[in-house]
Amino acid sequence: MEYEVFKYPVKKHPKVIRRKLGRHNAFAQYHSEGIIEIDPKFKGKKEFFLYIHEYLHHLNPSWSEDEVIQYSESIGDFLWKNQYRKIDNEE
């Protein structure tokens, strides 16, 4: 059963594509068309932080890279320290 905690309009989630990005010299990328690309070599904490970082680019396109890094590190660290983890077979 799904439930709502807050009734707030949510921006459409970006599509996530996992592909090798070494040629682009990147760990992950956000495209303004609503696409996040993440290199599949990353797992665990690093992957978790990359998702947060790129999603913040999606939510706040006017933020500088420094702002995105600051908030993604802060949010990621808080959630990780509180045992938030990915379960691979959830889908």
N, C-alpha and C positions, 0 to 999 in steps of 0.2 A: 504494500500500500504506500503510495507516495503522499507526501504532505508538504505544505509550504510553511516556512518559518516567517518569511517576510513577503509581503505582496509588493513587488517592485519589478517593473518591466526589465527584462534581461535582453541585452544585445544578442543577436544570433551568434552562436558559437562558430568559431572558424573550423574549417576542415583540417585535419592533421594528416600529414603524409610523412612516413618514415622512409628516408632514402639517404644514401651516402652523400655527404656534403664536403668531403675533403677537397674536391676540385674548386669549391667556392671558398675554401679556407674559413669554414664556419662550422660551429657545433649545431646551430639551429638558425632558422630564419623566419621572419614574419613578412607576408606579402599583403599589401593593402586590399587585395581582392578577397581577403578573409581566409588565407591559407597559412598554416604553420607547417614548416618542414623541420624534422628533427632527425639527426643522424642516428641510425639504429645501433651504433656501437656503444651508446651511452645507456647505462642501466642505473637502477637504484637512486641514490641521492642526487647525482648529477642530472639524470634524466628528469627527475622531479622538479629541480630548480629550473631547468630549461623550459619545461612546460609553463611554469609560472611566469618566467621572464617573457616568453613570447606572447603569452596570453595578455600580459600587461601592455605590450605594444598594441595588441588588438583593442583593448579597452580604452587606452589613452594615447592615441596617435600623436598628440602634440607634446608628449613628454620627451625630454632629452634621454639619451642613452644612460647618462649618469643617474637620472631619476628612476628609470626602469630598473637598473641594477640595484640601486638602494632599496627600493620597495620589494623587488623579487627576492633579494637576499634576506630581508627582514621577514617577509611572509613565509618563505621557504624554511628558514631556520626555526621560526616559531612552530610551524606545523610538524616539521621533522622531529623536533625535541618533544613534541606531544604525541609521538608515535604514529603519525599519519603515514601510511604506506600504500603502495600499489599492490593489488592482487591480480596476477596475470590472467587468471581464468574467470574474471568477473563478467565478461561480455557473454 
